Amino acid sequence: MTSPAAPKAAPKKDPWDLPDVSGLTVGVLGGTGDQGRGLAYRLARAGQRVIIGSRAAERAQQAAGELGEGVEGAENAECARRSDVVIIAVPWEGHGKTLEALRDDLAGKLVVDCVNPLGFDKKGAYALKPEEGSAAEQAAALLPDSRVTAAFHHLSAVLLADPAVEEIETDVMVLGEVRDDCEIVQALAGRIPGMRGVYAGRLRNAHQVESLVANLISVNRRYRAHAGVRLTDV
């Protein structure tokens, strides 16, 4: 009697086969700050619908009006509720309190934390290590009903905001527990010309990614540059 043939293994998925995210609404909490504002501008310029969030709706609306078509402004809670993906770009000092206050509004949302816990003294920038391990892990602890990822840490706010810069040649390291969520964030990064989103592990590895910003600040000050990160052989 002939044994049945073993089932064929499913072909491996191309890691660069990313989902279509063009229809998603992206909220940016902290969107009136330099980093958040720059990300909102670039994503809107790429055709994404963007909502800037701020503690004051008027301030968010003013910033949105300055950024142009495709950007709206709203108070933080409304921004979170109306968005499919929410980027956290608030200052580290207000990170925990902001997320605690928005826990219910962020439930079920894909959250992208791009906050870098840094300190500064006369020697320059240095990395801080939160009790949870990283800003992203703090976000995951505070938002148990959200899908937390980490990305967009190493981008120059100056380049993001400069309309004369057509392409931003850099890679975005994306970390998270669910690969499908990471791929959505990778695809969003890839909407910005010159940028790639690259999967870089689980949230337990976010501290190294966040702390690398201290090194980039030193590079930029020494060479008067706006350095980013590019991964080779990928």
C-alpha positions as CSV (number, residue, x, y, z in Angstrom):
1,M,0.0,0.0,0.0
2,T,1.4,3.4,-1.0
3,S,1.8,6.0,1.7
4,P,0.1,9.3,1.2
5,A,2.5,12.0,0.0
6,A,3.6,14.6,2.6
7,P,1.9,17.9,2.2
8,K,4.0,20.5,0.5
9,A,5.3,23.4,2.6
10,A,3.6,26.7,1.9
11,P,5.9,29.1,0.0
12,K,7.5,31.7,2.2
13,K,6.0,35.1,1.9
14,D,8.1,37.9,0.3
15,P,9.0,40.2,3.3
16,W,8.6,43.2,0.9
17,D,5.0,42.2,0.0
18,L,3.4,44.8,2.2
19,P,-0.3,45.7,2.5
20,D,-2.1,48.6,0.9
21,V,-2.5,51.3,3.6
22,S,-3.5,54.2,1.4
23,G,-7.0,54.2,2.8
24,L,-6.1,54.3,6.5
25,T,-6.5,57.5,8.6
26,V,-3.3,58.2,10.6
27,G,-3.6,60.2,13.8
28,V,-0.5,62.0,15.2
29,L,-0.6,62.7,18.9
30,G,1.9,65.4,19.6
31,G,1.4,66.6,16.1
32,T,2.1,70.2,16.9
33,G,5.6,69.4,18.0
34,D,8.5,69.2,15.5
35,Q,8.7,65.5,15.0
36,G,4.9,64.9,14.9
37,R,4.3,67.8,12.7
38,G,7.0,66.7,10.2
39,L,5.5,63.1,10.1
40,A,2.0,64.5,9.5
41,Y,3.3,66.7,6.7
42,R,5.2,63.8,5.0
43,L,2.3,61.3,5.3
44,A,-0.2,63.9,4.0
45,R,2.1,64.8,1.1
46,A,2.2,61.1,0.2
47,G,-1.6,61.0,0.0
48,Q,-2.5,59.7,3.5
49,R,-5.4,61.2,5.4
50,V,-3.9,62.6,8.6
51,I,-5.4,64.0,11.8
52,I,-3.1,66.0,14.2
53,G,-3.9,65.7,17.8
54,S,-3.2,68.2,20.6
55,R,-4.5,68.9,24.1
56,A,-6.2,72.0,22.6
57,A,-8.3,71.5,19.5
58,E,-7.6,75.0,18.4
59,R,-3.9,74.5,18.4
60,A,-4.2,71.3,16.4
61,Q,-6.5,73.0,13.9
62,Q,-4.1,75.9,13.5
63,A,-1.1,73.5,12.8
64,A,-3.2,71.4,10.4
65,G,-4.1,74.6,8.5
66,E,-0.5,75.5,8.1
67,L,0.4,72.0,6.8
68,G,-2.2,72.2,4.0
69,E,-4.5,69.7,2.3
70,G,-5.1,66.3,3.7
71,V,-4.5,67.3,7.4
72,E,-7.1,67.9,10.0
73,G,-6.7,69.0,13.6
74,A,-8.6,67.7,16.7
75,E,-8.3,67.4,20.4
76,N,-6.3,64.3,21.4
77,A,-9.2,62.0,22.3
78,E,-11.1,62.8,19.1
79,C,-7.9,62.3,17.1
80,A,-7.5,58.8,18.6
81,R,-11.1,57.8,18.1
82,R,-11.2,58.9,14.4
83,S,-7.9,57.3,13.4
84,D,-7.0,53.7,12.3
85,V,-3.4,54.1,13.2
86,V,-2.2,56.5,15.9
87,I,1.4,57.7,16.1
88,I,2.6,58.8,19.6
89,A,5.0,61.7,19.2
90,V,4.6,63.5,22.5
91,P,7.6,64.6,24.7
92,W,8.9,61.8,26.9
93,E,8.1,63.8,30.0
94,G,4.4,63.6,29.2
95,H,4.4,60.1,27.6
96,G,2.9,58.1,30.4
97,K,0.2,60.6,31.5
98,T,-0.9,61.1,27.9
99,L,-1.4,57.4,27.3
100,E,-3.1,56.8,30.6
101,A,-5.7,59.5,29.8
102,L,-6.3,58.1,26.3
103,R,-6.4,54.4,27.2
104,D,-10.1,54.0,26.3
105,D,-9.9,56.1,23.1
106,L,-6.9,54.1,21.9
107,A,-8.5,50.7,22.6
108,G,-8.4,48.5,19.5
109,K,-6.2,50.9,17.6
110,L,-2.8,50.2,16.0
111,V,-0.5,52.5,18.1
112,V,3.0,53.5,16.8
113,D,5.3,54.8,19.5
114,C,8.2,56.9,18.2
115,V,9.2,58.5,21.5
116,N,12.8,58.6,22.5
117,P,13.5,58.8,26.3
118,L,16.6,61.0,26.4
119,G,18.3,63.2,29.0
120,F,20.7,66.1,28.3
121,D,23.6,67.5,30.2
122,K,26.8,69.4,29.4
123,K,28.2,66.3,27.7
124,G,25.2,66.1,25.4
125,A,22.4,63.7,24.9
126,Y,22.2,60.3,26.7
127,A,19.6,57.5,26.8
128,L,17.2,57.0,29.7
129,K,15.9,53.5,30.4
130,P,12.3,53.5,31.6
131,E,11.2,51.1,34.3
132,E,9.3,49.0,31.7
133,G,12.4,48.9,29.5
134,S,11.5,51.4,26.8
135,A,8.9,54.0,25.8
136,A,7.3,51.4,23.6
137,E,7.1,48.8,26.4
138,Q,5.6,51.5,28.7
139,A,3.0,52.2,26.0
140,A,2.2,48.5,25.8
141,A,1.8,48.3,29.5
142,L,-0.5,51.3,29.7
143,L,-2.6,50.3,26.6
144,P,-3.5,46.7,27.1
145,D,-6.3,46.9,24.6
146,S,-4.2,48.5,21.8
147,R,-1.8,46.9,19.3
148,V,1.5,48.7,20.2
149,T,4.4,48.9,17.8
150,A,7.5,51.1,17.7
151,A,8.9,53.0,14.7
152,F,9.9,56.4,13.3
153,H,12.6,57.1,15.9
154,H,15.5,58.2,13.8
155,L,14.0,60.8,11.5
156,S,15.2,64.4,11.3
157,A,12.4,66.8,12.0
158,V,14.3,69.4,9.9
159,L,14.2,67.2,6.8
160,L,10.6,66.1,7.4
161,A,9.4,69.7,7.5
162,D,11.5,71.0,4.5
163,P,9.2,71.1,1.4
164,A,12.3,71.4,-0.8
165,V,13.4,67.9,0.3
166,E,11.7,65.5,-2.2
167,E,13.1,62.2,-0.7
168,I,14.3,61.2,2.7
169,E,16.9,58.5,2.2
170,T,16.6,56.5,5.5
171,D,15.3,53.3,6.9
172,V,12.6,53.0,9.7
173,M,13.1,50.1,12.1
174,V,9.7,48.7,13.1
175,L,9.2,46.6,16.2
176,G,6.2,44.8,17.5
177,E,4.7,41.6,18.7
178,V,2.4,40.9,15.7
179,R,4.0,40.7,12.3
180,D,0.8,41.9,10.4
181,D,0.8,45.1,12.5
182,C,4.5,45.7,11.8
183,E,3.8,45.3,8.1
184,I,1.2,48.0,8.2
185,V,3.7,50.4,9.8
186,Q,6.4,49.3,7.3
187,A,4.0,50.1,4.5
188,L,3.2,53.5,6.0
189,A,6.9,54.3,6.2
190,G,7.3,53.2,2.6
191,R,4.7,55.8,1.4
192,I,7.2,58.5,2.1
193,P,9.6,58.7,-0.9
194,G,13.1,57.5,-0.1
195,M,12.0,55.7,3.1
196,R,11.8,52.0,3.9
197,G,10.1,50.3,6.8
198,V,12.2,47.3,8.0
199,Y,11.1,44.7,10.6
200,A,13.6,44.8,13.5
201,G,12.2,42.5,16.2
202,R,9.9,42.5,19.1
203,L,9.2,45.3,21.6
204,R,11.7,44.0,24.1
205,N,14.4,45.3,21.6
206,A,12.9,48.8,21.4
207,H,15.3,50.3,24.0
208,Q,18.4,50.0,21.7
209,V,16.5,51.6,18.9
210,E,15.2,54.5,21.0
211,S,18.6,55.0,22.6
212,L,20.4,55.2,19.3
213,V,19.0,58.7,18.8
214,A,21.5,60.0,21.4
215,N,24.3,58.8,19.1
216,L,22.6,60.4,16.1
217,I,22.4,63.7,17.9
218,S,26.1,63.6,18.5
219,V,26.7,62.8,14.9
220,N,24.5,65.6,13.7
221,R,26.2,68.2,16.0
222,R,29.7,67.2,15.1
223,Y,29.1,67.1,11.3
224,R,26.3,69.7,11.1
225,A,24.1,67.0,9.4
226,H,20.7,65.4,9.6
227,A,21.8,61.8,9.8
228,G,19.5,58.9,9.7
229,V,19.9,55.1,9.6
230,R,20.3,52.9,6.5
231,L,20.5,49.1,6.9
232,T,22.7,47.3,4.4
233,D,22.2,43.9,2.6
234,V,18.4,44.0,3.1
